[in-house]
């Protein structure tokens, strides 16, 4: 997967490149709008990440040009102005998603993966399996070690999200948005409580442990018990 | 380009000056006219006197008088009338007598004869640089000794009168001009003096800067006309002072709220770097820093949201929202938390739809609910009550929970940024004290209002939301200027 990052802020650009590279992506970094414009139109990328506040070539112009030339390449734009106008403008111009600075890297990575997944049709299995955990999607049932586990609707939705995005760190805000449709940063620890309860049901009495807490970032479901920070 | 309005002093001076000039001019005109009239009347009297004397003379004129005697008799008629002259002739044109000096013959021929002497029949006649007022009369006499019809031309010299009038006019004009100038100058002085209170107020206002917003104009020390101005200016200062204070409190709070985590981060980093550590320890420190950063980022984005609300930049995207379903969604979200704390959630009230921004209203209610869950004792119930008020076309949303009473003195400040009822209770993993402020600004951006009350029975937040929040109402609210 090859990504283009257009970001004039030196530090932000470096860390985005490093973070994405360590997450297994090939990353081109353009530090000026002009370079970004050129690379976006000439290169071949699976996703373009664009800071819209560039000193030389306006980010909106790049989105517009890109939409004319390559309508299918997904665009994620970054904006520091926390305003509806920017959001609406970006999406109207054809960008696929946006993030408001400052953002958490885990959140960023999750959005990137969501956008990349969008192109490929999701495998419509009736069953999801991780280690000895099985999810029966039509009947909304979970089994561990062939033992049936009773989950509430929301607990099942939460588990399904974690399983579907196995190996990815899911920030609390993304979980809240996907499972409960709460699209804002909440002060509450609802997600922590929900995960704790889910863990009690599917992890406490079984091995291997599947749900991992990634401090300061979110939660992740994976078979690997090692510290999941430098994920590949 | 629009010109600025003309200065008040100029406007007043010009209009008052114009009136004074007009009054003086018409006064002068009237005086002049009446003097002129008086002179005409004097001339007419003179002419009449001569006429009567002549008529008298004619009536008594003997038939066979010696011409020399007749001349003397006629000459005697105008003795005492120094300015008068006359010429008398018979209907056949024979001149009986004509005073020496002016040639009245031309005048007699040019002027149609009349019977009466009055201001309408007299006319002006110039001859040899002298001016006369005169009249040509047709008179009859019942003296059988002489012919019955005579043409009589009488004139009196009016140079003296004209001269007098001329110099009078001259003086009058000079006096008028001087009086006008004096009056205009006086008016301007008075107007300028009259504006002194305005200059004084402006001087006082000039002294007010951001450090002296407490200064107020003395409404009782200004003229009645300016009292209103002074009062409204004071009110504006009240509002400004309030906003200014809030603003500076706010920046103070921000500094305070950011100082703590930054101090923590710096100390932690310094300590960490003071000696070599294992990678696990470094990782631990970075995790701890990350948590601190997250908290700061959250606070900054909350403050940005509030700053937007302050600047009326919150523009709700209006959609129709089923409030019952909305509350139910929130209950679903908070369910695990409520269960964990042993608190029940209950929704009562009628089905109600409201136009509003779904995300914002959800956020507003979520803040109230998480607050309620935090303070409700184990085993108790939080109630959300929806009551439609058709009279005011609004929806009342009550979020009520039993629990410790919030002291009366805290209630008015509950929605202020960073306000904490318990100053010792520091961040216990909860928000930075911006939740209720955010809720309030969201409700106000929808043209609604929020209030709180607290007693032994329950603490109750009461939201009043217009059912049809027009986009306009979202802009026109707020307590700021």
Interface residues (C-beta under 8 A of the other chain):
Chain A: X82 X83 X84 X100 X102 X104 X154 X176 X180 X181 X182 X183 X184 X185 X186 X187 X188 X189 X190 X193 X194 X197 X215 X216 X217 X227 X229
Chain B: X283 X287 X290 X291 X293 X294 X297 X298 X300 X301 X304 X305 X308 X313 X315 X317 X329 X332 X333 X334 X335 X336 X337 X340 X359 X362 X363 X366 X367 X370 X373 X429 X430 X431 X435
